[in-house]
Amino acid sequence: MIPLALLKQYGATKREISAQTVIFLEGDTAHTYFQIVSGNVKMFNTNPDGKEFVQGMFEAGQSFGEPPLFQNSDYPASAQAMSDTTLYALPKDQLFNLLKEHFDVHLAFTAMLTKRLMYKSMILREISSHDAKHRILTLIDHLKNEYGQPNEKMEVNLTRQQISELLGIRVETVIRTVKQLEKEGEIEIKERKILR
């Protein structure tokens, strides 16, 4: 998102994070901008029964946990490395200086936050008013629009467990629904991977 050279120029530090390491916890004070160089990070909430609801998954080139930086609030979710991850961490005040001094980066940053807000709105609508089949197809179609080509099949790089966590439905329901969607011709399954 933000060019690495620019991050370094403003004082970002490189961090090597082992898989399963928690980067911050829900309720921690937000004071750092994080951008991934390699690896994967998930942001999630845990209910009192220990069940996770994944707010988002992030990969190389993406940042995470920015919104509370802009309203001086705590992180609304926890962040954890899903694999060995390399990222850059930039203090909040330096991020703001960078954005003030580089309007093109500021504009791209705003567009990225807006895109995420639209995604959250779409997922919230799906979770609150549609069945599992519709939710899963909507998520897959969103990923295809975001990362694939409109007229080509795309492999969904999410496990059934991850789909479950993103949509707030039981993994058993995801497995059953994916099989039903395959029978109906909505998706293909090759080597346990979903294609649409």
Secondary structure as the mmCIF struct_conf table of DSSP 4:
data_model
#
loop_
_struct_conf.conf_type_id
_struct_conf.id
_struct_conf.beg_label_comp_id
_struct_conf.beg_label_asym_id
_struct_conf.beg_label_seq_id
_struct_conf.end_label_comp_id
_struct_conf.end_label_asym_id
_struct_conf.end_label_seq_id
HELX_RH_AL_P HELX_RH_AL_P1 LEU A 4 GLN A 9
TURN_TY1_P TURN_TY1_P1 TYR A 10 GLY A 11
STRN STRN1 THR A 13 ILE A 17
TURN_TY1_P TURN_TY1_P2 ALA A 19 GLN A 20
STRN STRN2 VAL A 22 PHE A 24
TURN_TY1_P TURN_TY1_P3 GLU A 26 GLY A 27
BEND BEND1 ASP A 28 ASP A 28
STRN STRN3 THR A 29 THR A 29
HELX_LH_PP_P HELX_LH_PP_P1 ALA A 30 ALA A 30
STRN STRN4 THR A 32 SER A 38
BEND BEND2 GLY A 39 GLY A 39
STRN STRN5 ASN A 40 THR A 46
TURN_TY1_P TURN_TY1_P4 PRO A 48 ASP A 49
BEND BEND3 GLY A 50 GLY A 50
STRN STRN6 GLU A 52 GLU A 59
TURN_TY1_P TURN_TY1_P5 ALA A 60 GLY A 61
STRN STRN7 SER A 63 PHE A 64
HELX_RH_3T_P HELX_RH_3T_P1 PRO A 67 PHE A 70
TURN_TY1_P TURN_TY1_P6 GLN A 71 ASN A 72
STRN STRN8 ASP A 74 ASP A 74
BEND BEND4 PRO A 76 ALA A 77
STRN STRN9 SER A 78 ALA A 81
BEND BEND5 MET A 82 ASP A 84
STRN STRN10 THR A 85 PRO A 91
HELX_RH_AL_P HELX_RH_AL_P2 LYS A 92 GLU A 101
HELX_RH_AL_P HELX_RH_AL_P3 PHE A 103 SER A 129
HELX_RH_AL_P HELX_RH_AL_P4 ALA A 132 TYR A 147
BEND BEND6 GLY A 148 GLY A 148
TURN_TY1_P TURN_TY1_P7 PRO A 150 ASN A 151
BEND BEND7 GLU A 152 GLU A 152
STRN STRN11 GLU A 155 VAL A 156
HELX_RH_AL_P HELX_RH_AL_P5 ARG A 160 LEU A 167
TURN_TY1_P TURN_TY1_P8 GLY A 168 GLY A 168
BEND BEND8 ILE A 169 ILE A 169
HELX_RH_AL_P HELX_RH_AL_P6 VAL A 171 LYS A 183
TURN_TY1_P TURN_TY1_P9 GLU A 184 GLY A 185
BEND BEND9 GLU A 186 GLU A 186
STRN STRN12 GLU A 188 LYS A 190
TURN_TY1_P TURN_TY1_P10 GLU A 191 ARG A 192
STRN STRN13 LYS A 193 LEU A 195
#
